Amino acid sequence: MNIENLLVYSPVQWQLVAHVLVLGFAAQAAGFVYFITTMKEISPKYRTASILGSIVMVSAFLLLYAQSQSWQTSFLYQEGVFVLGEGIFSNGFRYLNWLIDVPLLLLQLVIILGLAAAAARRLGTLFVGSGVAMIALGYVGQFYETSNLTNLWIWGAASTVFYLILLYLAWKEIGKALPRMPESAAGTLKLIRWIFVVFWTFYPIAYIIPAVLPTADGVVIRQFVFTIADIVAKVIYGVLITKVAVDLSKAEGYQPS
């Protein structure tokens, strides 16, 4: 049982969560349209990155739309507040969605780094393995947020180990790629590197909120943090990946038909 189901919400608190969840799935829909319409500007060598980005957008849209509907149907308005009705709101579905999205997001980066085949396979394997471990451990941990905070911290710490591995790999590999990139692509890659450092850190922060702020305001903050992270780490990240792919395509002489 996630903590969202154990609290009572004022109309403002309930609506803030409802609105930010709508913003989340609307942003993913916009990202999907962008990736589809810009795909023709990217050479076949890098186009798979846009295809993966489009899959991420569809996956995230469906999850956040379902989350939005669940929030609106799980709570009833009674005597001036929102209380849990017959449904249950679960953040666990987010983790199952991230099991799809995180490997694809990391593989997008592998594609635009332009590594040799063997190096790309090695990095892709490390990325996917660490990403899946990070999400799976967090998924188990979130089940303890209302029953055993010690286990919440333990599973969260184990998940964070793999998160730090991902940060290290992404920072190092992007740094190694910068000297061989056109100037515009290199500048964008530096922004992507900071998205990993800053906005991917939003997820462990949201994970641990039930232990440090187990209130209705904490839930509002948590859903805002989760959704902002999803928008930046998927949509904005994907837009930047696309920009790098376009810049590399132009630098290599690709002309859209």
C-alpha positions as CSV (number, residue, x, y, z in Angstrom):
1,M,0.0,0.0,0.0
2,N,1.5,3.3,-1.1
3,I,1.2,6.2,1.3
4,E,-1.1,8.1,-1.1
5,N,-3.9,5.8,0.0
6,L,-3.7,6.5,3.7
7,L,-4.1,10.2,3.7
8,V,-6.9,12.8,3.4
9,Y,-6.5,15.6,0.9
10,S,-7.9,19.1,0.6
11,P,-9.5,20.0,-2.7
12,V,-6.4,22.1,-3.6
13,Q,-4.0,19.2,-2.8
14,W,-6.1,16.7,-4.7
15,Q,-6.4,19.0,-7.8
16,L,-2.6,19.8,-7.8
17,V,-1.8,16.1,-8.1
18,A,-4.6,15.6,-10.7
19,H,-3.3,18.5,-12.8
20,V,0.4,17.5,-12.7
21,L,-0.5,14.0,-13.8
22,V,-2.4,15.4,-16.8
23,L,0.6,17.6,-17.6
24,G,2.8,14.5,-17.5
25,F,0.9,12.4,-20.0
26,A,0.3,15.5,-22.3
27,A,4.0,16.2,-22.4
28,Q,4.7,12.6,-23.4
29,A,2.2,12.9,-26.3
30,A,3.8,16.1,-27.5
31,G,7.2,14.4,-27.4
32,F,5.9,11.5,-29.5
33,V,4.7,13.9,-32.2
34,Y,8.1,15.7,-32.1
35,F,10.1,12.5,-32.5
36,I,7.9,11.2,-35.4
37,T,8.0,14.5,-37.3
38,T,11.8,15.1,-36.9
39,M,12.8,11.5,-37.8
40,K,13.3,12.4,-41.5
41,E,16.1,14.9,-40.5
42,I,18.2,12.1,-39.0
43,S,20.5,9.8,-41.0
44,P,19.7,6.0,-40.8
45,K,22.8,5.6,-38.7
46,Y,21.2,7.5,-35.8
47,R,17.5,7.2,-36.6
48,T,17.0,4.3,-34.2
49,A,17.5,6.8,-31.3
50,S,14.3,8.5,-32.5
51,I,12.4,5.3,-32.8
52,L,13.4,4.3,-29.3
53,G,12.4,7.8,-28.1
54,S,9.0,7.3,-29.7
55,I,8.5,4.0,-27.9
56,V,9.4,5.7,-24.6
57,M,6.8,8.4,-25.2
58,V,4.0,5.8,-26.0
59,S,4.9,3.8,-22.9
60,A,5.1,6.8,-20.6
61,F,1.9,8.3,-22.0
62,L,0.0,5.1,-21.3
63,L,1.4,4.9,-17.7
64,L,0.8,8.5,-16.8
65,Y,-2.7,8.5,-18.3
66,A,-3.5,5.4,-16.3
67,Q,-2.1,7.1,-13.2
68,S,-4.2,10.1,-13.8
69,Q,-7.4,8.0,-14.2
70,S,-6.5,6.0,-11.1
71,W,-6.0,9.2,-9.0
72,Q,-9.4,10.6,-10.2
73,T,-11.3,7.4,-9.6
74,S,-9.7,6.1,-6.3
75,F,-10.7,9.1,-4.2
76,L,-14.2,10.4,-3.2
77,Y,-15.1,13.9,-2.2
78,Q,-16.8,13.8,1.2
79,E,-17.4,16.6,3.7
80,G,-15.0,19.0,2.0
81,V,-12.1,16.6,1.6
82,F,-10.9,13.8,-0.6
83,V,-10.7,10.3,1.0
84,L,-9.9,6.9,-0.5
85,G,-12.9,5.2,-2.1
86,E,-13.0,1.6,-3.4
87,G,-9.9,1.9,-5.7
88,I,-6.2,1.9,-4.8
89,F,-3.7,4.3,-6.2
90,S,-0.3,2.7,-6.8
91,N,3.1,4.1,-7.7
92,G,4.3,0.5,-8.4
93,F,3.0,0.8,-12.0
94,R,5.6,3.6,-12.5
95,Y,8.4,1.1,-11.8
96,L,7.1,-1.4,-14.3
97,N,6.9,1.4,-16.9
98,W,10.5,2.4,-16.0
99,L,11.6,-1.1,-16.7
100,I,10.7,-0.5,-20.3
101,D,11.8,3.2,-20.5
102,V,15.1,3.3,-18.7
103,P,16.9,0.7,-20.9
104,L,15.6,2.5,-24.0
105,L,16.6,5.9,-22.8
106,L,20.1,4.6,-22.1
107,L,20.3,2.9,-25.5
108,Q,19.5,6.2,-27.2
109,L,22.6,7.6,-25.7
110,V,24.7,4.6,-26.9
111,I,23.5,5.1,-30.4
112,I,24.4,8.8,-30.7
113,L,27.8,8.3,-29.1
114,G,28.9,6.6,-32.3
115,L,30.9,3.8,-30.6
116,A,32.4,0.8,-32.4
117,A,30.2,-2.2,-32.4
118,A,32.0,-4.1,-29.6
119,A,32.2,-1.0,-27.4
120,A,28.5,-0.2,-28.1
121,R,27.4,-3.7,-27.1
122,R,29.5,-3.6,-23.9
123,L,28.2,-0.2,-22.9
124,G,24.6,-1.1,-23.8
125,T,24.8,-4.3,-21.7
126,L,26.2,-2.4,-18.7
127,F,23.5,0.3,-19.1
128,V,20.6,-2.1,-19.4
129,G,21.8,-4.4,-16.6
130,S,22.4,-1.5,-14.2
131,G,19.1,0.2,-15.2
132,V,17.0,-2.9,-14.7
133,A,18.7,-3.7,-11.3
134,M,18.1,-0.1,-10.2
135,I,14.4,-0.1,-11.1
136,A,13.7,-3.7,-9.8
137,L,15.3,-2.9,-6.4
138,G,13.3,0.3,-6.1
139,Y,10.1,-1.5,-7.1
140,V,10.6,-4.0,-4.2
141,G,11.5,-1.2,-1.8
142,Q,8.4,0.9,-2.4
143,F,6.2,-1.8,-1.0
144,Y,7.6,-1.1,2.4
145,E,6.9,2.6,2.6
146,T,4.0,2.3,5.0
147,S,5.0,-0.8,6.9
148,N,8.8,-1.0,7.4
149,L,10.8,2.1,6.8
150,T,14.1,0.2,7.5
151,N,13.4,-2.0,4.5
152,L,12.5,1.0,2.5
153,W,15.9,2.6,3.2
154,I,17.8,-0.7,2.6
155,W,16.2,-1.5,-0.8
156,G,16.5,2.2,-1.8
157,A,20.2,2.2,-0.9
158,A,20.7,-1.0,-3.0
159,S,18.9,0.6,-5.9
160,T,21.0,3.8,-5.5
161,V,24.3,1.8,-5.9
162,F,23.2,0.9,-9.5
163,Y,22.1,4.5,-10.1
164,L,25.5,5.7,-9.2
165,I,27.0,3.2,-11.6
166,L,24.8,4.6,-14.3
167,L,25.8,8.1,-13.5
168,Y,29.5,7.2,-13.6
169,L,29.2,5.4,-16.9
170,A,27.1,8.1,-18.6
171,W,29.4,10.9,-17.4
172,K,32.6,9.0,-18.4
173,E,31.3,7.9,-21.9
174,I,29.9,11.3,-22.8
175,G,33.2,12.9,-21.7
176,K,35.2,10.5,-23.9
177,A,32.9,11.3,-26.9
178,L,33.0,15.1,-26.6
179,P,36.4,15.6,-28.5
180,R,35.1,13.9,-31.6
181,M,31.8,15.7,-31.7
182,P,30.9,18.8,-33.7
183,E,30.8,21.9,-31.5
184,S,27.0,22.1,-31.4
185,A,26.6,18.4,-30.6
186,A,29.2,18.6,-27.9
187,G,27.4,21.5,-26.2
188,T,24.2,19.5,-26.2
189,L,25.8,16.4,-24.9
190,K,27.1,18.4,-21.9
191,L,23.5,19.3,-21.2
192,I,22.5,15.7,-21.4
193,R,25.2,14.8,-18.9
194,W,23.7,17.2,-16.4
195,I,20.2,15.8,-16.9
196,F,21.5,12.5,-15.7
197,V,23.1,14.1,-12.6
198,V,20.3,16.5,-11.7
199,F,16.9,15.2,-12.9
200,W,17.6,11.4,-12.5
201,T,18.3,12.3,-8.9
202,F,14.7,13.4,-8.5
203,Y,13.6,9.8,-8.6
204,P,15.4,8.6,-5.4
205,I,14.2,11.8,-3.7
206,A,10.6,11.0,-4.6
207,Y,11.1,7.4,-3.5
208,I,12.1,8.4,0.0
209,I,9.5,11.1,0.7
210,P,7.2,8.8,2.6
211,A,10.0,8.3,5.2
212,V,10.7,12.0,5.6
213,L,7.4,13.8,4.9
214,P,4.5,11.3,5.3
215,T,1.8,14.0,4.8
216,A,-0.7,15.1,2.1
217,D,1.7,17.9,1.2
218,G,4.4,15.3,0.9
219,V,2.3,13.3,-1.6
220,V,1.8,16.5,-3.6
221,I,5.5,17.2,-3.7
222,R,6.2,13.5,-4.5
223,Q,3.9,13.5,-7.5
224,F,5.3,16.8,-8.8
225,V,8.9,15.4,-8.4
226,F,8.1,12.2,-10.2
227,T,6.3,13.9,-13.0
228,I,8.9,16.7,-13.5
229,A,11.6,14.0,-13.6
230,D,9.6,12.1,-16.2
231,I,9.1,15.1,-18.4
232,V,12.8,16.2,-18.3
233,A,14.4,12.8,-18.3
234,K,12.3,11.5,-21.1
235,V,10.9,14.3,-23.2
236,I,13.5,17.0,-22.8
237,Y,16.3,14.4,-22.8
238,G,14.8,12.9,-26.0
239,V,14.7,16.3,-27.7
240,L,18.4,16.9,-26.9
241,I,19.2,13.4,-28.1
242,T,17.4,14.3,-31.4
243,K,19.4,17.5,-31.7
244,V,22.7,15.7,-31.3
245,A,21.5,13.1,-34.0
246,V,20.6,15.9,-36.4
247,D,23.9,17.7,-35.8
248,L,25.8,14.5,-36.4
249,S,23.8,13.7,-39.5
250,K,24.5,17.2,-41.0
251,A,28.2,17.0,-40.1
252,E,28.4,13.6,-41.9
253,G,26.8,15.1,-45.0
254,Y,23.3,13.6,-44.7
255,Q,20.6,15.4,-46.7
256,P,17.0,14.7,-45.8
257,S,15.0,13.5,-48.9
